[in-house]
Amino acid sequence: MVIMPRAPTAPPVPGRHALVPGPPVPGTPSPGAGPEHCELYSPGALFSWPELQAMAADGVLTQLYQRGYLPPGSHASPQLRARAASLVVAPAIRQRVVAGRMTAAWIYGCATEPDRLALLVDANRRISSLRSVRGCTFHEVRLGPFDVVSMGGLMVSSPLRTAVDVAMHVDAERGVPALRALLARPELGVRLRLLRLAVEASPRVPHKRAALAKLAALAAEPAAPD
């Protein structure tokens, strides 16, 4: 099966061998990514999920996450990963939850694909009605005005808040590599000194000492970021 590229001004022609992209993904593509890299394909009126899975098995598409697929060789940007994650979250609750912890680290390209989405719920909202949602884990937290960003149709914890949560709540085996990757991306604006201050300023919580130990281990590494 072959997908022919669309001419910029030509409308898509429905048919067995054409794909209709989902809603456009907000945000600017990463440098070097052309317009074709901004399309995420998901189940819809033209193709069902089993059909998209079959096309992925044939190499026509590449699965990004769950029900989200990209053309082979496409650049998986944070916006596209957020969009793919949003497909797992029911529209009715999408504005009530925030992708966080290792899910947010994955969205930023700093962790492996999560088995289940980690979703944060502000303590001012009720979490009991969300417990039955499948494929997700929910964490009741306090969220500040600068803790959340919006991308790809989903709210995501900011890079700094993500790093703090990973340090606090994720075991060292998974958390330290994710923290190292977050610190290694200048565009995310996470600095080790700032991260340490944020953890130290957090209220007394059971995992605070373990979080500082993770940061100390990172600081001791050769060429550690400031």
Secondary structure, DSSP 8 states (H G I E B T S, - for coil): -------TTS----STT-----S---S---TT--GGGG--B---SS--HHHHHHHHHTTSSEEEETTEEE-TT----HHHHHHHHHTTS-TTTTTT-EE-HHHHHHHTTSS---SSEEEEEETTS--GGGTT-TTEEEEEE---TTSEEEETTEEEE-HHHHHHHHHHHS-HHHHHHHHHHHHT-GGGT--HHHHHHHHHHS---TTHHHHHHHHHHHHTSTT---
